[in-house]
Amino acid sequence: MPPKRRKLLGRRTAAASAARAARASETPEQTSLRLSQMASSSAARLSMESAAARTERLASAASTMSSRRARLSVEERSLQNSQGAVRVARLRASQSPAQKTLRRLRDAIVKACSRSLESPEQTTSRRHRNTRATAASRALEQPQETAHRRFRNALSTASARALESPAQTTVRRIINARSTASARALESPAQTTVRRVRNARSTASARVAENSEVRRQRLENISSFRASLNGVTSPSASFWSNVAYNYDCTVNYSARRDVQIGAMDKVCTFCNAKKWAGEQPGLCCSGGKIKLPSLDEPPQPLRDLLLGTTSESTHFLEAIRKYNCCFQMTSFGAKAISEGGWMPTFKVQGQVYHLMGSLLADQGEPPQFLQIYFLADYNEQVDAHLGILPSDISIGPRRDILFRLQDMLHETNSYIRSLKFALQNNSLPSFSVVIDADRPPHGEHERRFNAPVCNEIAAVIHGEEHNSRDIVIKYQGGGLRCISELHLSYDCLQYHFLFPYGSDGYHFKIPICQASSDSMSTSKTVSCRAYYAYMFMVREGQQYSHRPDLIARVFRLQLRKLMDLILKGQVFGRAKCHMYTVEWQKRGLPHAHILLWLNDKVDANKIDDFISAEIPDPALEPLLHEIIKKNMIHGPCGANYEKRSCWSSGPTCAKGYPRKFISETQTATDGYPLYRRRSPAEGGRTVTVKGHTLDNSWVVPYCPLLSKTFGAHINVEYCHSVKSIKYICKYVNKGSDAAVFGIRRDNCVDEVADYVAGRYLSSSEAFWRIFGFPIHQRAPAIVQRIVTAQELNAVSLTSYSTERWWP
């Protein structure tokens, strides 16, 4: 080495030794100050660099570093990496959270800038290099190191995702989905098969290692995730488990999102029906398979009355059913059921039928329904329309409105015009008009014809040749004829304000639409239930009033939330099995009977923790106090109060109210416990209901948690005996109310009778069945075991075996 170079190297070595000695004696504050000054100086110098100078400096540094590392042996490089890792770890451990955040931000910016300058080939090369390095590093890991790394990565990922905003989460998922899709698009079939087999093995091994608790939690997470895709959250056991026994009066349970059904703000992408998030996607149109024409825009006179804001419009909407009765062509036959007092729904017993008479009334008989439209004088028509209604109604139709609606129907309704045409253009003394049940449905504009002919809607026939579902209208006489509910004119002949043009209703030839191609399938047709489920959906521009279908849909959602709270939230603990049935009684509104078997037995001393038969403290729990006062007070009934249905079968209340006062809950030997009901003298509270002061003897047993959560009538009882459980099982399975009545045939002796079971059916139950909601649920499923004789085996017969054995 030349002397000058040796001298320069010696000076640098001495300076380095002096610097190391000086830095070894530094305090942490001096070190931090020195590093900060160096960073500021370096940042100022780098900020003045040009792009070319920066590129040259980085290239020179990389070359120097590369040549220096190339001279190192494997042992020296490993030692250097270890020392560097220790030094970096010590430095990062001493950083404050703010410094750590600043470092990560600076590193991210540098890395992003560096990668933005990469060419596609450089990016691919870097990724391959990183993949090989990662694989080599993980191959040398011990099992404990692998587990520790995965645990550390999971914590880091969880903490990072916890800080994400909803928008950031969405962006991350989209980026990940695109990355996964692009990676899988480059896979060969063999690679795809290997990946799937590897994933299947991994999943299988993970499932084998699961215990019952882990499996339950996994299934609950899957269910919650699927529900969250539709904006629905299910009650989680992590919050709700055993809350019924640890009720906190300061918590507003009803405000939690996982027990709310939300608003009806979801719109079907196929038919624009408005739905709740928890409803089935195919409830309205079966996922786009059903496409029906919308109801026609009503004629202007009817539109003004339906959508107007005048007093005339208000009167019409209040009496709209009476106006419809005035103009219907068919009469409505059914046995209506009235319970007395407030009756929110329409309820009938047995069969509902529509009847139609002849075109002209018999001699000496006043015209009725369809016959009114053929009176020559329009004033006589209005008088006859008014004569259909009873004279003692409180709000009757107005004559001027009837005139306008009558003129409108004569002008627009295709059935009225066709039947008038048939009557005026046939000179035969006797004929029949047939409305064909299987005629081609109306086209889009055929219903608005200007010059009708008789064969567009009805055909004039002579004789009795016709289909069993055809509507046959005699010229005169012939009595009343029942109209098939499967006739396409069944609705429009009865409800003129829904079908003012005489549009077709349900028929057998409505095709199912292929949602993917908007083409009609000729092999399958729309069922009657699916047709009406589609028509009854709420869509834009419709009114929410007088909608019994909403009663059924909301009750279905609330019942599902209640069952989710009990089964998934486990408010009473883990349930082994359950069963419930839905009924409609009295006023026609729905209610459910639920029977629950718990995994852990409830101690008798815990009954008061989740069942109460007392009025809550209005000062401590004002919300629950109002709920119990409104929903859980029986009656009052009896001689001193308004007589109720519970007294109809005897001299006392069939439900046993008022109950006796008792200071402490007692478990009876048979039946239900005697719940604590303290008298006012013992500190029991009173409420005023319908002007009467009532005490705890009138309270229906309830669960404070469920009552406060749902704000409804929920009667909760503790069944601790076989007799009470047998009674509840029988009650759950008995079904809706039914009546048995006898029919006596003419010219038959009295002892010959036919008995027909007649079901009471309300409008809300009709909608429940139209939407296909379940009436009964039971879990787990019970399969009856096959009992065979000794030494004999059960034999299953197929169509093939029966053909062979019994030709």
C-alpha positions in Angstrom: 0.0 0.0 0.0 1.4 3.4 -0.9 2.5 5.5 2.1 0.0 8.3 1.3 -2.9 5.8 1.2 -1.7 4.2 4.4 -1.6 7.5 6.2 -5.1 8.5 5.0 -6.5 5.1 6.2 -4.9 5.6 9.5 -6.5 9.0 10.0 -9.9 7.6 9.1 -9.5 4.7 11.5 -8.5 7.0 14.3 -11.4 9.3 13.6 -13.8 6.4 13.6 -12.4 5.1 16.9 -12.8 8.6 18.4 -16.4 8.9 17.1 -17.3 5.5 18.5 -15.7 6.4 21.9 -17.6 9.7 21.9 -20.9 8.0 21.0 -20.4 5.4 23.7 -20.3 8.1 26.3 -23.5 9.9 24.9 -26.6 10.1 26.9 -29.9 9.0 25.2 -30.9 12.6 24.8 -27.6 13.5 23.1 -27.9 10.5 20.8 -31.4 11.5 19.9 -30.3 15.1 19.3 -27.4 14.0 17.1 -29.5 11.7 15.0 -32.1 14.4 14.6 -29.5 16.9 13.4 -28.0 14.3 11.0 -31.5 13.5 9.7 -32.3 17.2 9.2 -28.9 17.8 7.4 -29.4 14.7 5.2 -33.0 15.7 4.4 -31.9 19.2 3.4 -29.1 17.8 1.3 -31.4 15.3 -0.4 -34.0 17.9 -1.1 -31.6 19.9 -3.2 -30.6 16.8 -5.3 -31.8 16.6 -8.8 -33.4 13.5 -10.1 -30.2 12.5 -12.0 -28.0 13.1 -9.0 -30.3 11.0 -6.8 -30.3 8.2 -9.3 -26.5 8.3 -9.5 -26.2 8.3 -5.7 -28.5 5.4 -5.3 -26.8 3.4 -8.0 -23.4 4.1 -6.5 -24.6 3.1 -3.0 -26.1 0.0 -4.4 -23.0 -0.9 -6.2 -20.8 -0.3 -3.1 -23.2 -2.3 -0.9 -23.3 -5.2 -3.5 -19.6 -5.4 -3.8 -19.1 -5.3 -0.1 -21.7 -8.1 0.5 -20.1 -10.1 -2.3 -16.8 -10.2 -0.3 -18.5 -11.6 2.8 -18.6 -15.3 3.5 -21.9 -17.0 4.4 -20.9 -17.0 8.1 -20.0 -13.3 8.0 -23.2 -12.4 6.2 -25.3 -14.4 8.7 -23.5 -12.7 11.6 -24.0 -9.3 10.0 -27.7 -9.9 9.5 -28.1 -11.0 13.1 -26.3 -8.0 14.4 -28.3 -5.7 12.2 -31.6 -7.3 13.3 -30.6 -6.9 17.0 -29.6 -3.3 16.4 -32.8 -2.5 14.5 -34.9 -4.3 17.2 -33.2 -2.3 20.0 -33.7 0.9 18.1 -37.4 0.3 17.4 -38.0 -0.8 21.0 -36.8 2.6 22.1 -39.1 4.5 19.8 -42.2 6.3 21.0 -45.6 5.5 19.3 -45.4 8.8 17.4 -41.9 8.0 16.1 -42.9 4.5 15.2 -45.9 5.8 13.2 -43.7 8.4 11.5 -41.1 5.7 10.6 -43.7 3.4 9.1 -45.2 6.3 7.1 -41.8 7.3 5.8 -40.9 3.7 4.9 -44.2 3.3 3.2 -43.6 6.4 1.1 -40.1 5.4 0.2 -41.3 1.9 -0.7 -44.2 3.3 -2.8 -41.9 5.7 -4.6 -39.3 3.0 -5.3 -41.9 0.5 -6.6 -43.6 3.1 -8.8 -40.3 3.4 -10.7 -40.1 -0.3 -11.3 -40.7 -1.8 -14.7 -43.1 -4.8 -14.9 -40.1 -7.1 -15.3 -38.4 -5.7 -12.2 -41.7 -6.0 -10.2 -42.0 -9.7 -11.3 -38.4 -10.3 -10.4 -38.7 -8.7 -7.0 -41.8 -10.7 -6.2 -40.2 -14.0 -7.2 -37.1 -13.1 -5.2 -39.2 -12.3 -2.1 -41.2 -15.5 -2.6 -38.1 -17.6 -2.7 -36.6 -15.8 0.3 -39.8 -16.2 2.3 -40.1 -19.8 1.4 -36.5 -20.5 2.4 -36.9 -18.6 5.6 -40.1 -20.5 6.6 -38.6 -23.8 5.7 -36.0 -23.3 8.4 -38.6 -22.3 11.0 -39.3 -24.5 14.0 -43.0 -25.3 14.7 -43.0 -23.0 17.7 -41.6 -20.2 15.5 -44.2 -20.8 12.9 -47.0 -20.7 15.4 -45.5 -17.5 17.0 -45.2 -15.8 13.6 -48.8 -16.7 12.6 -50.1 -15.5 16.0 -48.2 -12.2 15.6 -49.4 -11.7 12.0 -53.0 -12.4 13.1 -52.8 -9.8 15.9 -51.2 -7.3 13.5 -53.9 -7.9 10.9 -56.7 -7.7 13.5 -55.5 -4.5 14.9 -55.0 -2.9 11.5 -58.5 -3.9 10.4 -60.1 -2.7 13.6 -58.8 0.8 12.7 -60.3 0.6 9.2 -63.3 2.8 8.1 -66.1 1.0 6.2 -64.9 2.6 3.0 -61.3 1.3 3.6 -62.7 -2.2 4.4 -64.6 -2.1 1.1 -61.6 -1.0 -0.9 -59.4 -3.6 0.7 -61.8 -6.4 0.0 -62.1 -5.3 -3.6 -58.3 -5.2 -4.0 -58.0 -8.6 -2.5 -60.8 -10.0 -4.6 -59.1 -8.7 -7.8 -55.7 -10.0 -6.7 -57.1 -13.4 -6.0 -59.1 -13.5 -9.2 -56.0 -12.5 -11.3 -53.8 -15.0 -9.6 -56.4 -17.8 -10.1 -56.8 -16.8 -13.8 -53.1 -17.6 -14.4 -53.4 -21.0 -12.8 -53.2 -24.1 -14.9 -55.8 -26.8 -14.4 -53.2 -28.9 -12.5 -52.4 -25.9 -10.2 -56.1 -25.3 -9.5 -56.6 -29.0 -8.6 -53.6 -28.9 -6.3 -54.8 -25.7 -4.6 -58.3 -27.1 -4.0 -57.0 -30.4 -2.7 -54.6 -28.5 -0.3 -57.5 -26.3 0.8 -59.8 -29.2 1.3 -57.2 -31.1 3.4 -56.5 -27.9 5.5 -60.2 -27.4 6.1 -60.8 -31.1 7.0 -57.9 -31.1 9.4 -59.1 -27.9 11.0 -62.7 -29.3 11.3 -61.4 -32.5 12.9 -59.6 -30.5 15.6 -62.7 -28.5 16.4 -64.6 -29.1 19.6 -68.3 -28.5 19.9 -67.9 -24.9 21.1 -65.5 -24.0 18.3 -67.9 -25.6 15.7 -70.9 -23.7 17.1 -69.0 -20.4 17.0 -67.9 -21.1 13.4 -71.4 -21.8 12.3 -72.7 -18.8 14.1 -70.1 -16.6 12.4 -71.0 -18.0 9.0 -74.7 -17.3 9.6 -73.9 -13.8 10.8 -71.8 -13.1 7.8 -74.4 -14.3 5.4 -77.0 -12.2 7.1 -74.8 -9.2 7.1 -74.6 -9.4 3.3 -78.3 -8.4 3.3 -77.8 -5.9 6.1 -79.1 -8.2 8.8 -77.3 -8.9 12.0 -78.2 -11.9 14.3 -78.1 -11.7 18.0 -74.7 -12.9 19.3 -74.2 -15.1 22.3 -71.2 -13.1 23.3 -73.5 -10.3 24.5 -76.9 -12.0 25.0 -75.9 -15.3 26.6 -78.0 -15.7 29.9 -78.9 -12.1 29.9 -82.5 -13.0 30.9 -81.1 -14.1 34.3 -78.9 -11.0 34.6 -81.4 -8.3 33.4 -80.1 -4.8 33.7 -82.8 -2.2 33.9 -80.4 0.6 32.8 -79.8 -1.0 29.3 -82.0 -0.2 26.4 -82.0 -3.6 24.8 -84.5 -2.6 22.1 -82.0 -0.1 20.7 -79.5 -2.8 19.7 -79.3 -3.3 15.9 -79.3 -7.1 16.1 -82.9 -7.2 17.5 -84.3 -4.6 15.1 -86.0 -5.5 11.8 -85.0 -2.1 10.3 -86.9 -0.1 7.8 -88.5 -1.4 4.6 -85.8 0.2 2.5 -84.5 -2.7 0.4 -85.6 -2.6 -3.3 -85.7 -5.7 -5.5 -83.5 -5.3 -8.5 -85.9 -7.2 -10.7 -89.4 -5.9 -9.8 -88.7 -2.9 -7.6 -90.7 -4.3 -4.7 -89.9 -2.7 -1.3 -88.8 -5.2 1.3 -87.1 -5.6 4.7 -83.5 -6.7 4.8 -84.5 -9.9 6.7 -87.0 -11.1 4.0 -86.2 -13.8 1.5 -84.8 -12.6 -1.8 -87.5 -14.5 -3.8 -90.5 -13.4 -1.7 -91.7 -11.0 -4.4 -90.8 -12.3 -7.8 -88.8 -15.5 -7.2 -85.5 -13.8 -8.2 -86.9 -12.3 -11.5 -88.8 -15.4 -12.6 -92.2 -13.7 -12.3 -92.9 -10.6 -14.4 -96.4 -9.3 -14.4 -97.8 -6.1 -16.0 -98.4 -3.4 -13.5 -101.9 -2.2 -12.8 -103.2 0.3 -15.3 -103.1 4.0 -14.4 -106.7 4.7 -13.2 -109.0 6.9 -15.3 -108.9 10.6 -14.4 -112.1 10.7 -12.3 -111.0 7.7 -10.2 -107.4 9.1 -10.0 -108.6 12.4 -8.6 -110.6 10.6 -5.9 -107.7 8.3 -5.0 -104.9 10.8 -4.9 -106.6 14.1 -4.3 -106.4 16.2 -1.2 -110.0 17.6 -1.2 -112.7 16.8 1.2 -114.4 14.8 -1.6 -111.4 12.6 -1.9 -111.2 12.1 1.9 -114.8 11.0 1.9 -114.3 8.6 -1.0 -111.3 6.9 0.7 -113.2 6.5 3.9 -116.1 4.8 2.1 -114.2 3.2 -0.8 -115.3 -0.3 0.0 -119.0 0.8 0.0 -118.4 2.5 -3.4 -116.9 -0.7 -4.7 -119.9 -2.7 -3.4 -122.2 -0.4 -5.3 -120.6 -1.2 -8.7 -119.5 -4.9 -8.4 -121.0 -7.2 -11.0 -120.8 -10.3 -8.8 -122.0 -10.7 -5.3 -119.6 -11.8 -2.5 -120.7 -14.8 -0.4 -119.2 -15.9 2.9 -120.0 -16.3 6.5 -118.4 -13.3 8.2 -117.2 -13.6 11.8 -117.5 -10.6 14.2 -116.1 -10.8 17.7 -117.7 -7.6 18.8 -115.9 -4.4 19.6 -112.8 -3.5 17.7 -112.2 -5.8 14.7 -109.1 -4.9 12.8 -109.2 -7.6 10.2 -111.9 -9.2 8.0 -112.6 -12.8 9.1 -114.7 -15.5 7.5 -115.7 -19.1 8.2 -115.7 -21.7 5.5 -115.7 -21.1 1.7 -115.6 -17.7 0.0 -117.4 -17.5 -3.3 -118.5 -15.0 -6.0 -122.0 -15.3 -7.6 -123.4 -13.9 -10.8 -127.0 -13.8 -12.0 -128.6 -13.3 -15.4 -128.3 -10.2 -17.6 -131.8 -9.1 -16.9 -133.8 -9.4 -13.7 -136.8 -11.7 -13.5 -140.3 -10.2 -13.8 -141.2 -8.3 -10.7 -137.7 -8.5 -9.2 -135.4 -5.4 -8.7 -132.2 -5.5 -10.7 -129.1 -6.5 -8.7 -125.3 -6.2 -9.4 -124.6 -6.9 -13.1 -128.3 -6.3 -14.0 -128.1 -2.7 -12.9 -125.8 -1.8 -15.8 -128.5 -2.6 -18.4 -131.1 -0.1 -17.1 -131.8 2.5 -19.7 -132.1 5.5 -17.3 -128.8 6.4 -15.6 -130.7 7.9 -12.7 -132.4 4.6 -12.1 -128.9 2.9 -12.2 -127.6 5.2 -9.5 -130.7 4.5 -7.3 -130.2 0.8 -7.8 -126.5 1.0 -6.9 -127.4 2.8 -3.7 -130.1 0.2 -3.0 -127.4 -2.5 -2.6 -126.1 -1.0 0.6 -128.1 -1.2 3.9 -129.8 2.0 5.0 -128.2 2.2 8.5 -124.6 2.7 7.5 -122.8 5.6 9.1 -120.9 6.9 6.0 -122.8 6.3 2.7 -121.8 7.0 -0.9 -122.6 10.4 -2.4 -124.9 10.5 -5.4 -122.8 13.0 -7.4 -119.7 10.8 -7.0 -121.7 7.7 -8.0 -122.8 9.5 -11.2 -119.2 10.3 -12.2 -117.9 6.8 -11.4 -120.8 5.2 -13.3 -120.1 7.2 -16.4 -116.4 6.3 -16.1 -117.1 2.5 -15.9 -119.6 2.6 -18.9 -116.9 4.3 -20.9 -113.7 2.3 -19.9 -114.7 -1.1 -18.6 -114.4 -3.8 -21.3 -116.9 -6.2 -19.6 -119.7 -3.7 -19.3 -119.2 -2.6 -22.9 -119.1 -6.1 -24.3 -122.1 -7.3 -22.3 -124.1 -4.3 -23.4 -123.1 -4.9 -27.0 -124.1 -8.6 -26.7 -127.5 -7.6 -25.2 -128.3 -4.9 -27.8 -127.2 -6.9 -30.9 -129.0 -10.2 -30.3 -132.7 -10.4 -31.2 -133.1 -14.0 -30.1 -135.6 -14.4 -27.2 -133.2 -16.6 -25.2 -129.5 -16.9 -25.3 -126.5 -17.2 -23.0 -123.2 -15.2 -22.8 -120.1 -17.2 -22.0 -116.9 -15.5 -20.7 -114.3 -18.1 -21.7 -112.0 -19.2 -18.9 -109.3 -20.3 -21.5 -109.5 -17.4 -23.9 -106.3 -15.7 -24.9 -105.4 -13.0 -22.3 -105.7 -9.3 -23.2 -102.9 -7.8 -25.1 -101.3 -4.6 -23.8 -103.8 -2.3 -25.6 -106.8 -4.5 -26.4 -108.5 -3.6 -23.2 -108.8 0.0 -24.4 -110.9 -0.7 -27.5 -113.1 1.9 -29.1 -115.5 -0.3 -31.1 -116.0 -3.5 -29.1 -117.4 -6.6 -30.6 -119.0 -9.4 -28.6 -116.2 -12.0 -29.2 -113.5 -9.9 -27.6 -114.6 -10.6 -24.1 -117.6 -12.9 -24.3 -119.2 -15.2 -26.8 -123.0 -15.7 -27.4 -123.9 -19.4 -27.4 -127.1 -21.4 -27.7 -127.3 -24.6 -25.7 -125.3 -25.8 -22.7 -121.9 -26.6 -24.2 -119.2 -24.8 -22.1 -116.2 -25.4 -19.9 -116.7 -26.0 -16.2 -114.8 -22.9 -15.3 -116.5 -20.7 -17.9 -118.8 -17.9 -16.7 -122.2 -18.5 -18.2 -124.7 -15.6 -18.0 -128.3 -16.3 -19.0 -130.4 -13.8 -20.8 -133.0 -14.0 -18.0 -133.6 -16.4 -15.2 -131.4 -19.4 -14.4 -130.6 -18.4 -10.8 -127.2 -17.5 -9.4 -124.1 -19.2 -10.6 -120.8 -19.6 -8.7 -117.7 -18.2 -10.5 -114.5 -20.2 -10.4 -111.7 -18.5 -8.5 -109.4 -19.7 -11.3 -111.2 -17.7 -13.9 -109.2 -14.8 -15.3 -112.2 -12.4 -14.7 -112.7 -13.4 -11.1 -111.1 -10.3 -9.6 -112.1 -7.6 -12.2 -115.8 -8.4 -11.9 -115.7 -7.9 -8.2 -113.2 -5.0 -7.7 -113.9 -2.4 -10.3 -111.6 0.3 -8.7 -108.6 -2.0 -8.9 -109.4 -3.1 -12.5 -111.4 -0.1 -13.9 -110.6 -1.3 -17.5 -111.5 -4.9 -16.9 -108.0 -6.2 -16.9 -107.3 -9.9 -16.6 -106.4 -11.4 -13.3 -104.7 -14.7 -12.6 -104.9 -17.5 -15.3 -103.1 -20.7 -16.1 -101.1 -19.4 -19.0 -98.8 -16.8 -17.3 -95.3 -18.0 -18.2 -92.3 -18.0 -15.9 -89.5 -15.6 -17.0 -85.9 -16.6 -17.2 -84.2 -14.0 -15.0 -80.9 -14.3 -16.9 -82.2 -13.6 -20.4 -85.6 -11.9 -19.8 -87.1 -14.5 -22.1 -90.3 -16.4 -21.3 -90.2 -20.1 -20.6 -93.1 -22.1 -22.1 -92.5 -25.2 -20.0 -93.5 -23.6 -16.6 -96.2 -21.2 -15.6 -96.7 -19.0 -12.6 -98.7 -20.5 -9.7 -101.7 -18.7 -8.2 -99.9 -18.2 -4.8 -96.8 -16.7 -6.6 -99.1 -14.4 -8.6 -100.8 -12.8 -5.6 -97.5 -12.7 -3.6 -96.1 -10.6 -6.5 -99.1 -8.4 -6.7 -99.3 -7.7 -3.0 -95.8 -6.3 -2.8 -95.3 -2.7 -1.8 -93.8 -0.6 -4.6 -93.1 3.1 -5.3 -96.1 5.4 -5.2 -98.4 3.0 -3.2 -100.0 3.8 0.2 -99.2 1.9 3.3 -102.7 2.2 4.9 -105.0 -0.7 5.1 -102.4 -3.3 4.3 -102.9 -6.6 6.3 -100.1 -8.1 4.3 -97.7 -5.8 6.2 -99.0 -7.3 9.5 -98.1 -10.8 8.3 -94.6 -9.7 7.0 -93.7 -7.7 10.1 -94.9 -10.4 12.5 -92.8 -13.0 10.6 -89.7 -10.8 10.9 -90.3 -10.2 14.6 -90.9 -13.9 15.3 -87.6 -14.7 13.5 -85.8 -12.1 15.6 -87.3 -13.5 18.8 -86.3 -17.1 17.9 -82.8 -15.9 16.9 -82.5 -14.2 20.3 -83.6 -17.3 22.1 -81.6 -19.9 20.0 -78.6 -17.9 18.8 -78.3 -15.3 21.4 -79.1 -17.9 24.1 -80.8 -15.5 26.5 -82.0 -18.4 28.6 -78.9 -20.5 27.9 -78.3 -23.2 25.4 -81.5 -24.8 24.0 -81.6 -28.5 23.3 -84.8 -28.4 21.2 -87.7 -26.2 20.5 -91.1 -26.1 18.7 -93.6 -23.4 17.8 -96.8 -22.8 15.8 -98.5 -19.6 14.6 -102.2 -19.1 15.2 -104.9 -16.5 14.4 -107.7 -16.2 16.9 -110.3 -13.8 18.1 -109.5 -10.5 16.2 -107.6 -12.3 13.4 -104.2 -11.0 14.4 -101.3 -13.6 14.6 -99.6 -14.9 17.6 -97.2 -17.8 18.3 -96.9 -20.5 20.9 -93.3 -21.5 21.6 -92.1 -24.4 23.7 -88.4 -24.5 24.6 -86.2 -27.2 26.2 -83.0 -25.8 27.8 -79.7 -27.7 28.1 -79.2 -26.6 31.7 -82.0 -27.1 34.2 -83.3 -23.8 35.7 -83.3 -23.8 39.5 -86.5 -22.9 41.2 -84.8 -20.0 43.0 -83.9 -18.4 39.7 -87.5 -18.1 38.4 -87.8 -14.6 39.7 -84.7 -13.6 37.8 -86.3 -14.0 34.4 -90.1 -14.2 35.0 -92.2 -11.5 36.7 -95.9 -11.2 37.5 -95.7 -7.7 39.0 -96.0 -4.1 37.8 -92.5 -2.6 37.4 -91.4 0.6 39.1 -92.3 3.6 36.9 -89.5 5.7 38.4 -86.8 3.1 37.8 -88.1 1.6 34.5 -90.6 4.0 32.8 -90.3 2.3 29.4 -90.9 -1.2 30.8 -93.7 0.1 33.0 -95.6 1.5 30.0 -95.0 -1.7 28.0 -96.5 -3.9 30.8 -99.3 -1.5 31.4 -100.3 -1.6 27.7 -99.6 -5.3 26.8 -99.5 -7.5 29.9 -102.6 -6.5 32.0 -105.5 -9.0 31.7 -108.9 -7.4 31.2 -110.1 -6.2 33.5 -113.0 -8.7 33.3 -115.8 -9.8 35.6 -119.1 -8.6 37.0 -117.7 -5.1 37.9 -116.0 -4.6 34.6 -116.7 -4.9 30.9 -117.6 -8.5 30.1 -115.0 -10.2 28.0 -114.8 -13.4 26.0 -112.9 -15.2 28.8 -116.3 -15.2 30.8 -118.4 -16.6 28.0 -118.0 -20.3 29.1 -118.8 -19.9 32.8 -119.3 -17.7 35.8 -115.6 -17.1 36.3 -112.7 -16.0 34.2 -111.4 -18.9 32.1 -107.8 -17.6 32.6 -108.1 -17.5 36.3 -107.9 -13.7 36.8 -107.6 -12.0 39.2 -104.9 -14.3 40.6 -104.2 -14.6 44.3 -101.5 -12.5 46.0 -98.4 -14.4 47.1 -95.2 -13.0 48.8 -92.7 -15.5 47.3 -92.7 -17.6 44.2 -93.7 -21.2 44.8 -93.3 -24.2 42.6 -96.5 -26.2 42.6 -96.5 -30.0 42.5 -98.4 -30.0 39.2 -98.6 -27.4 36.5 -97.0 -23.9 36.5 -95.4 -22.2 39.5 -97.3 -19.6 41.6 -95.4 -16.5 40.7 -94.8 -13.7 43.3 -97.6 -11.2 43.3 -97.3 -8.8 46.2 -100.4 -6.9 47.3 -100.5 -3.1 47.6 -100.2 -3.6 51.4 -96.9 -5.4 50.8 -95.5 -2.8 48.5 -97.1 -4.0 45.2 -97.8 -1.3 42.7 -101.0 -0.4 40.9 -101.9 1.0 37.5 -104.9 2.7 35.9 -106.3 0.8 32.9 -109.5 1.9 31.2 -110.4 4.0 34.2 -109.9 1.1 36.7 -107.2 0.8 39.3 -105.6 -2.6 38.9 -102.9 -4.4 41.0 -100.5 -7.3 40.5 -103.3 -9.8 40.5 -104.1 -8.8 36.9 -100.6 -9.1 35.5 -99.8 -11.8 32.9 -96.4 -13.4 33.7 -93.7 -11.9 31.5 -89.9 -11.8 31.0 -88.6 -8.3 31.6 -85.9 -8.7 29.0 -88.2 -9.9 26.1 -90.9 -7.4 26.9 -88.5 -4.5 27.0 -86.7 -5.7 23.8 -89.8 -6.2 21.6 -92.4 -4.0 23.3 -95.1 -6.6 22.7 -97.3 -9.1 24.5 -95.0 -12.0 25.3 -96.3 -14.3 28.0 -93.5 -16.4 29.5 -94.2 -19.5 31.7 -91.9 -21.9 33.4 -93.0 -25.6 32.7 -91.5 -27.8 35.4 -93.9 -30.7 35.3 -94.9 -33.4 32.7 -98.5 -32.3 32.8 -97.8 -28.7 31.8 -95.4 -29.8 29.1 -98.0 -32.2 27.7 -100.6 -29.4 27.7 -98.3 -27.0 25.9 -97.3 -29.7 23.3 -101.0 -30.3 22.6 -101.7 -26.5 22.5 -98.8 -25.9 20.1 -100.0 -28.6 17.7 -103.8 -28.0 17.8 -103.8 -25.6 14.9 -106.0 -22.6 14.1 -109.6 -22.4 15.2 -112.2 -24.4 13.3 -115.9 -24.9 13.5 -118.0 -28.0 12.8 -121.4 -27.6 11.3 -123.9 -29.9 9.8 -125.6 -29.7 6.4 -129.1 -31.2 6.0 -130.0 -32.3 2.5 -133.5 -31.5 1.2 -136.0 -34.4 1.3 -133.8 -36.3 3.8 -134.7 -37.4 7.3 -133.0 -35.5 10.2 -130.7 -38.4 11.2 -128.8 -38.2 7.9 -126.2 -35.4 8.3 -122.9 -34.5 6.7 -120.4 -32.8 8.9 -117.9 -30.4 7.3 -115.0 -28.8 9.1 -115.0 -25.1 8.6 -111.9 -23.1 9.2 -111.9 -19.5 10.4 -109.7 -17.5 8.0 -108.7 -13.9 8.5 -107.0 -11.6 6.0 -103.7 -11.6 7.8 -103.6 -15.4 7.9 -104.5 -15.4 4.2 -101.5 -13.3 3.4 -99.3 -15.5 5.7 -100.2 -18.5 3.6 -99.9 -16.6 0.3 -96.4 -15.6 1.1 -95.6 -19.2 2.1 -94.5 -18.5 5.6 -94.1 -21.5 7.9 -97.0 -22.3 10.3 -94.9 -24.7 12.4 -91.3 -25.3 13.2 -89.6 -28.0 15.2 -85.9 -28.7 15.8 -84.3 -31.2 15.9 -86.2 -33.3 13.4 -87.8 -36.4 14.9 -87.8 -39.5 12.7 -90.1 -42.4 13.7 -88.2 -45.6 14.0 -89.3 -48.6 12.0 -90.5 -51.5 14.2 -90.0 -54.9 12.5 -90.8 -58.4 13.7 -88.1 -60.5 15.2 -85.5 -61.9 12.7 -87.2 -60.0 9.9 -85.7 -57.0 7.9 -87.4 -54.0 6.6 -88.0 -54.0 2.8 -88.0 -50.8 0.6 -89.9 -51.1 -2.6 -89.1 -49.1 -5.7 -91.0 -48.7 -8.9 -88.5 -51.1 -10.5 -89.1 -53.8 -7.8 -92.8 -53.5 -7.9 -92.8 -53.9 -11.7 -90.8 -57.1 -11.2 -92.8 -58.6 -8.3 -96.4 -57.5 -9.2 -96.7 -57.2 -13.0 
